Amino acid sequence: MLDMIELTWQFLIITVILLFGINIGLAIGYTRISRNEILLITLLYSILTVIVLTLAKIYINLLYGFINQFIPEILGIIGVLTIVSGIYTIIQWKKNKEGDYPLLSPAFLSSVICGMLGMVSTFILLCKGTPFSIELVLVLAGALFLVIMMFYLFSKVLQKAETPYLVVVSNYMILNGFYFFIAATFIPNIGTLSDLQMNPLTLNSSSSLFFLSIAGLGVLLLGVFLQNRKLQRQNSL
């Protein structure tokens, strides 16, 4: 049976993959690069994820103490950076009114960096004291690849909406940042729970969390849709 702290890290790593996968997919939706280049970049990022998570497991004894102590601060930094990037993106759009941006935009760079930092941090806390599972690493990287590509394709639909696309992306980034900021505020005191016995993570043990995350994603998309409808009504006035 899974303990509460392991459930917390399982849920958090799944939400990191979903939220920042969506972030990256939407961010590259307004770049000036081709679909083949985007596919290559996403594949390379997924491969980098496998490499970094593998190295994190190798050096887990060295990294665990620091991550365990400062995980609220790490999540808070991720949240603040994401919020600032979202605000900066919408300010730049108001100034330039451009329809696309170069790949190395703040929205893309912050999503890539914060997504990797969030995955590595939660992966280290989740896998402490458990055997290394390359299957788990590949599943996480594969899920990230699929989410990025799916929402890159979905971005083409959003670009046809009346609401400016960069406004939608910026609003999502700000909401995303607030999620991690709130998570940093309410996360349990890891120091008091670090002595609990943790069971090895298996794919079967995460099935319920997967469906819970999908439900959360549905609520998120509903929120984006309602926000778009609200902006459309405001623009029509």
N, C-alpha and C positions, 0 to 999 in steps of 0.2 A: 504493500500500500504506500502511495506517495505521501511525503510529509508536505506541510504547507510551504516551506521555503523552496523546495524543489518545484512545486507547482507554480510558485511566483516566478522563478527564473524561466521555466518552460513557457509560461504565458508571455513573459517579457521578451524573450528572444523571438517568439513568433510574431509579436506585434512590431518589433524592430524591423523584421524582414518585410512584413506587410506594409507598414507605414512608409519606410524609407524606400522600399521597392516602388511603391506608388509615387513617392516624391521624385525619384530619379526618372521613372518612366514619363511622368508629366513634364519634368524639367527638360528632358531631351526632345520633347515633342515640339518645342519652338526653336530648335537649333537649326543651323544652316547646313547640316551634314546629311548624307544620303542614308537610306534605310540599311544598306549593306554595312556602312561604317558604324551605324548604331548597333547593329547585330554583333559586329566584331568587338566593339567597346564593351557591350554588355557581357559577352562571352569572356573577355579578358578580365573583367571585374569579378565575374563568378569564379574564374580560375584563381585570381588573387585571393578571393575569400577562402577558397580551399587551402591555399598555401598559408595564409595568415592564421587561420583557425588551427591548422596542424602545428604550426610553430607555437601558438599559444598553449596548446596541450602539452607540448614538449617542455616548455618553460613555465608550466602552471604553478609549480612550487615557488618559483621566484616571483611571479606576478600576483598570486592569489591574495597575499596579505594586503598589498596596496589596493587592489580592486575591491576586496571585501570591506576595507575601511572607508574608501572614498566613493563607493558606488552612488550614493545620493548626489554628491557633488558632480560626478561624471554625467549623470542623467540631467542634472540641472544645467550644466554647460551645453549639453546637446540641445536641450530645450531652448535656451537663450540664443544660441547660434542659429537655430532654425527659425525662430521668431524674427531675429534681426535680418536674416537673409530674405524672408518673406516681405518684410517691410521695405527693405532696400529695393527688391524687385519691383514692387508696385510704385515706389517713388520714381525709379528709372523709367517705368512705362509711362507714367504721367508726364515726365519731361520729354521723352523721345517719341512716344506713340508708335514704336517700331513693332512689327509683327513677328520678328524672330531675332535671336541673339546668338553670339558665338557659343561654342560648346563650353568653354571655361567661364561660364557665368556664375555669379555667387549662388544662385539656386541649385545649380548642378554640383558645384564643388562642395558646398556645405552638406548636401544630401549624401554625396559619396563618402566624405570624411566622417560625418556623424553616424551614418549607417554602419560603416566598418567599425567605428569605436564602440557603438552600442552592441553590435554582434559579438565582438571580441570580449567585451566586459561581461556580458551575461553568459557567454559560452564558458568562460573561465569559472564563474561562480557555479554554473550548472554542472560542470564536468569534474569538479574537484573530488578526488577519491573514487572516481569511476574509471573503468578501462577505456582506452582510446577506441573510438568507433569511427572508422573512415566512412561507413555507411551513413552515419548521422551527419557528418560534415558534407558529404555529397548531396544529401537530401536538402540541407539548409541552403547550399549554394545553388542547387537546381531550382528550389522554390523561389529564391531571389531572382534568378534569371527569368523564370516564367512570369513573375509579378511585374518586373520591369518591362518586359516585352509586351505583356498584355495591356498595361496602362499606357505604353507608348502608342500602341494601336488605338486605344480608347481616346487618346488625346486628339486624334484626328476628328473624332466625333464632337468633342468639346469645342474644337476650334470653329465649328460651324454654328455654335450657339450665339445668341445675340450679345451675351455678356462677354467682354474682352477676355481672351484666353488667359493672359497673364494675371488678370484680376482673380480668376478662379484658382490658378496655381498658387498665387500669393496668399489668398485666403486659406487654402488647404495647408500651406506651410506654417502659417501662424497657428492654426488649430492643432497641427501636428506638434509644434513646439510647446504649446500649452499642455498637451497631453504628457510630454516627458517632464515638463516642469512640475506638474501636479504629481506625477509618479515619484519624482525625487522628493517631494514634500511628504508624501504619505507612505513611502516604502518602509517596510519593517526594519527594526534595528538589527542589522545583520550580525553584529558582534555577539548579541545574546542568543542567536540561533545557529552559530557556526559549529557548535559541538553536537548538533543533531546528526544522527546516522542517515546518510543519503543512499537511496537505492539506485542502481544503474538505470540510465535512461534507455528506454526502448521505444520503437516507433508505435507499438501498440498502446503504451502508456500515455502517448500524446494524442490519441485519436479524439478523445473528448475535447481537448484543448483546441484541436484543429477546427472542429465544428463550431466551437465557441468563438474562435477568431473569425471564421467566415461570417458568423452572425454579426459580430462587431463590425466587420468590413461592410456588411449590408447596411447597418445603421449609419456608418460613415458616409457611404455613397448617397443614402437618403438625405442626410444633412447637406451634402454638397448640392444635390438637386433642389432642395428647398431654398438654399441660399441663392442659387441661380435664379429661381423663380422670383424671389424677393427683389434681386437686383434688376431683373427684367421689368418688373412692375414700376420700380423707381425710375428707370430710364425712360419708360413710356409716359411718365407724368410730365 
